[in-house]
Amino acid sequence: MFRDDEFSGIPYFLIGIGIGMIAGVLLAPQSGQEIRRDVRRRANEGLGYLNQQADRVRDGAGKVVTKGKEWIARQSESVQFAGETRKPYHEQI
């Protein structure tokens, strides 16, 4: 089922991975410390952005809740008024 020549490419593949890793380390534009600093800085910027968006969502949700409570209060008053102005059934006859 498997022939020996089917596996002959594996050593070349591993050699290619090794060469790629060495080239990546030698040709990296920044040192490891600089890369970590940049990653940390960008992570902090992303966290700041997410906090700003969370504040905006929180403010918007607060406004929606306030408007919803006002609408419910108006509807409640309307229902109470309608109930007070309606004559009892025995008086309608």
C-alpha positions in Angstrom: 0.0 0.0 0.0 2.7 2.5 1.0 5.9 2.7 -1.0 9.2 3.9 0.3 9.4 6.7 -2.3 6.2 8.3 -1.0 7.9 9.3 2.2 11.1 10.7 0.6 9.8 14.3 0.7 9.5 14.4 4.5 13.2 15.2 5.2 13.1 18.0 2.7 10.0 19.4 4.3 11.7 19.4 7.7 14.8 21.0 6.3 12.6 23.7 4.7 10.9 24.4 8.0 14.3 24.7 9.7 15.7 27.1 7.0 12.5 29.2 7.3 12.8 29.5 11.0 16.4 30.5 10.8 15.7 33.0 8.1 12.8 34.5 10.1 15.0 35.0 13.2 17.9 36.5 11.2 15.7 38.8 9.0 13.3 39.9 11.7 13.0 43.7 11.6 12.8 44.0 15.4 14.3 42.2 18.4 12.1 40.0 20.6 12.0 42.7 23.3 10.8 45.3 20.8 8.2 43.0 19.4 6.9 42.2 22.9 6.7 46.0 23.7 4.8 46.6 20.4 2.4 43.8 21.2 1.8 45.1 24.7 1.3 48.7 23.4 -1.2 47.5 20.8 -3.0 45.3 23.3 -3.3 48.3 25.6 -4.6 50.5 22.7 -7.2 47.8 21.9 -8.3 47.6 25.5 -8.7 51.4 25.6 -10.8 51.3 22.5 -13.0 48.5 23.9 -13.4 50.4 27.1 -14.6 53.5 25.1 -17.0 51.4 23.1 -18.3 49.8 26.3 -18.9 53.3 27.8 -20.8 54.3 24.7 -23.0 51.2 24.8 -23.6 51.7 28.5 -24.7 55.3 28.0 -26.9 54.3 25.0 -28.5 51.5 27.0 -29.1 53.9 29.9 -30.9 56.3 27.6 -33.0 53.4 26.2 -34.0 52.2 29.7 -35.0 55.8 30.7 -37.1 56.3 27.6 -38.7 52.9 28.1 -39.6 53.7 31.7 -41.1 57.1 30.6 -43.1 55.3 27.9 -44.4 52.7 30.4 -45.4 55.5 32.8 -47.3 57.3 30.1 -49.1 54.1 29.1 -49.9 53.3 32.7 -51.4 56.8 33.2 -53.4 56.4 30.0 -54.8 53.0 31.1 -55.6 54.4 34.6 -57.4 57.4 33.0 -59.4 55.2 30.7 -60.4 53.0 33.6 -61.5 56.0 35.7 -63.6 57.6 32.9 -65.4 54.4 31.9 -68.7 53.9 33.5 -69.3 50.7 35.4 -71.3 48.1 33.5 -74.4 48.4 35.6 -74.5 52.2 34.9 -74.2 51.6 31.1 -77.5 49.7 31.0 
